[in-house]
Amino acid sequence: MKKVFKVLGYLVLFIAVLAGGGLTYLHVAFPKVADAPEITIEHTPERLARGEYLANHVSLCMDCHAIREWDKFTGPPDETTKGSGGEHFNHEMGFPGDVVSRNITPAGLKDWTDGEIYRAITSGVSKDGTPLFDLMPYRHYGKMDQEDVYSIIAYIRNLKPIERENIDRQLDFPLNLVVRTMPQPAEHQSIPDKNDKVAYGEYMINASGCYDCHTKQVKGEFVGEPYAGGMEFYMGNGRILRSANLTPHTATGIGNLGEEDFLNRFRAYRDGYEPATIGPTDFQTPMPWVMYSGMKDEDLSAIYAYLRTVTPVDNKVVKFELEKKPTALK
């Protein structure tokens, strides 16, 4: 019997050493991203204007890095919190842990170099080497034109400083370990000629991150066809919202939606639109219509042109429903 316990002891020790070695390897070898580059970005009027447009109406930095008013339709960001972060993503929303957007105003990034901000935006690695959870769409931003990224950095450097301390994230096991393998080096692409409408639309839809919400995910893995919708969002009080099918399928997608109708969906939320106050069980959507509505018609038109080229998928989406308890929490 003593021999059995001795063998078991060695086995436990071996497993502990193996696990310890694996953890050490994860922390030494990952993330596999180069050090932050030494760059200083000039804040030209052109960059500030472009950065304001991208951060507010295309890449939507100001959507996640603010507190959204969920008692109003589409959850518009509270302008007084612009850039200060604090938006909370947790288990009740179907997230594997607690993730809180950080303060990216000059008050929150005062100790960061331009190169450290650039690496975080494009490769998913924080100032201290901590990997960012890919709720931050750095994979998309890393494919943008480098000059566009520089413009975003110039813009956020000029935001009004807001002193706000946000809580650190807490990811569930094993995601808290796997997250170290997620960051990847940037692979910048040049902005295509606008005359090539489909190629330009593909660039803009990547910069807008439409793929992530309009492609079904389960436990962080994409399992649906690109842009076919069905991604679930838990909006509280048993409300489930599913993203729309954006493929050109004529029965279940946007195949019968003309370009002007597509543009009008966004125009409806422009100047003069006042988000309605909604109740705790009313229809709600995370789609940031108010912010996307500021996108230029030519950019929306290009996105529409690109969407007409993706593979049509017959996927009928039940857009909204109520249940007593979100499926992920049962």
N, C-alpha and C positions, 0 to 999 in steps of 0.2 A: 504493500500500500504506500509506504514511504517513497518507493521508487516511482510510483505513478504520480504522486504529488510533485516529486522532483522534476519529472518530465514535463508535467503541466506548467511548473514554474518556469522552466526553460522556454517553453512554448510561448507563455505570456510575455516573457522578457524579449523573445525574438520579435513578436508582433509589435511590442512597444518600440523597440529599436527601429523596426521597419517603418512604423508610422512616423516616428520622430525624424527618420531620414527623409521620408516623403515630404513632410512639412518643411524641413530645411531646404530641400530641393525646390519646392514651390516658392519659397520666399527668396531664394538666391537666384534662381533661373528666370523667374517671372516677376513682373511683366516684361516681355521681350520687346522693349521699346528703347530707343536711344535716349541719351540725356537731352534735356531741354536745350534747344539751340540758343546761341547768343545773338539776339536780334533786338533792334530798337525800331519801333514802328512810328513813322511820322504821321501826325494827325492832320492830314490835309483836308480841305473842305470837301473834296470829292470822296475821300474815304469815309468821312463822318456821315455824309449824306447816304452813301451806299450802305454803310454799316447800320444806320438807323432803319433803313428800309428792310434789310435782311433780318435784323434782330427782332423787329416788330411785326413783320408781315410775311416773311418767307420761312426762315429757320426758327423763328419764334422763341428766341432766348428769353424774351420778356414774358412769355406765357408760363413757362415752368419756374423761372426765377422771380416769382412774385406770388402773392396770395390771391387765389382765384375766388370770386364771390359766387359760391355755389347756390345761394338763394336767388340768383338771377339766371335767366335762361342763357345757356352756353358758357356759364361760369367765366365772365370777363375778369381779367386781372384788376385788382385794386391798384389804381394809378399811384397811390401814395407808397406802395410797396415795390414799385418797379425796380427790378434788379436785386432786391434785398433777399430773395429766396424765401424759404419757410413753407413752401407748399409740401404737404405731407402725403406720402404714398405708403399704405400699410396693408395689413392682412385683410381688413374689411373691404379693401378695394381689389383683393386678389393678388397682392404683391407678396413675395417671399421674404418678408421682413419689414423693417421701417426705413424708408429712404426719404430724406428731407433735402430739398434743393438748397444749395449754398448761396451765400451772399456774394454776388459778383459786381457790386458797386465798388468804387475806389476804396471805400472803407473796408470791404471784405477782402479785396485783392491788393491792399497797399504794400504787402511784403512780397508780392509775386512779380517776377520779371515778365516782359512781353513773351519771351521764349517759353516760360512755364505755362502761361495762359494758352499759348499756341499749342503746346503739346497736349494739354488737357482737352482742348476743343477738338483736335484732330486725331489724337491717338488714345485718349482715355486714361491718362496718368496724371495724378495730382502733383502739386509742388513737392511734396515729401516722398513721392514714389508710390503712393497708394493708388491702386487701380480703381477707376470709377465704374460704378454699376452701369450697364449699358442702357438703362433708361435714358441716360445722356447719349444722344445719337451721334457719338463721335465717328462711327463708321461712315455715316453719311457726310458729316462735315469734312472728314479726311479725304473725300473724293471731290470736294469743291475746289474751285480755282483758288490758289494760294492768296491771290490778291483779295478775293472776297473774304477770306478768313482774316486777313490783316485789317480789312475795313470793319469787321465786327469787333475786333480787339480795340481798334481806335475808338469806336463808338462807346463800348462799355467802359473804357478808361475815362470817358467824359460824362458818365452818368452822375447824377447827384449822389454824393456819398450818403449812405444810410447806415447807421450803426445798428447792427442786428446780429445776435449770436444764435445760430441755428444748431439744433442737436445733431450729434454724429449719427450716422446710419448704423443700423443693426441688421445684418443679413442672416437668414436662416442657414443652418448646416445642410448640405455641404456647399451651398452657394457662396458662403463666406470664404471658402477656399478656391472654388472654381473661378470666382471673379478675377483672380490673379492671372488667369490664362486668357482673359478676354481682350485686353488692349492689343492694338496692332498698329504698325507704322502707317502713316498717311500715304495715300496714293493720289496725289492731286491730279485733277483734270482741268484743262483749259475750258473757259466758257465757249461753247460752240457758236458759230455764226448764227445770228437770229433768223437769217433767211432759210437755214435748215431747221424748219419749225419743229420737226419731230426730235432731232438731236438736242435742240435747245430745250424742248419740253422735258426730255429725259433728265437733263441737267437740273432744271428747276424743280422737278418732282423729287429728285434725290435731295436737293437742298431743303425741300419742304418736309421731308420725312413721311410722306403719305404711305409708303410701303409698310412701315411698321404697324400702323393702326388698321390699315385696310387689307392686311394679310393675317389670317387666323393664327394665333399662337396658343400653345398649351405648355405651361410651365416654362415659359421663356423660349421655347423652340417653335420655329415657324413650321406649321403642319398643313396650312392651306395653300391654295394656288395664289400666285402673286396678284394682288389687288382685287381678289374675289370676295373680300369682306368676311364677316363672321367673328371678328375679334370681339371678345366680351369685356365690357367695362361695368364694374359694380358701382352704382351711383348712390348707394345708401338706401336704407329702408326697403330692401328687397328689390330695388330697381336694377334691371339689367339692360344695358344698351349694347347693341351689336353694330359694328361698322358696316357701311354699305358696300355692295358689290360694284366696283368701279370698272370692271371689264366691259367690253362692248357687246355683251350678250344681250340680245333683243328682248328676252323674256324676263330675266332676273338681274341684268346689269343696266348699263346706261347706253345700250345700243340704240335706243330710240330717242335719246336726249340730244337735241341739237346743240351746236356750239353756243348759240345765243342763250338758250335755256340754261346751259351749264354756267355761263358767266353771270346770268341773272340770279342764280342761287347765292352767289357771293355779293353781288351788288346790293341785294336786299338788306345787308347788314352794314351798309356804308353810312355816310353822313345823315344824321337825323334819326338813326335807329336807336331806340331805347330798350334794352333788355327787360323783359317782363319779370316781375317777381313771381317765383313759383313756390308751390307747397312741397312738403317733404316726400310725397309720393307721386308728384306730377312728373310728366315726361321731362327728362333732362339729358343733355348730351355733353361729352367732353370735347366735341369738335369745336375748336376755337374760331367760330365763324367771324366774330367781330375783328379779330386780328388778321385772319386770312383775307378778309374782305378788302383790306388795304393793298392787296397785291395788284399790280398793274394788269390791265386787261390783256396786254400783249403776252404777259407771262402766264396768265390763266389760260389764254387761248392756246399757247404752246403746250401746256400740260394736257389740255383736252386733246390736242392733236396726237400727243404721245400715247395717251390712254386708248385712243382708237386703234393703236397698233398692237396692243397686248393681246394675248390669247383669250378669246371669249370663254367664260366659265359659267356653266349653268349652276348657280348657287343661290337659291332663294333664301334670303336672310330675314328672320323674324327680328325686326328692328328693335322693338322694345317690349318688355314684359315685366310683370311683378311676380315675385315669389316671396314666400315668408322668410326664407333664408338663402343667401347666395350659395349656389351649388358647391363652390370651392371651399365653403366653410362647413359643409354638412359632415 
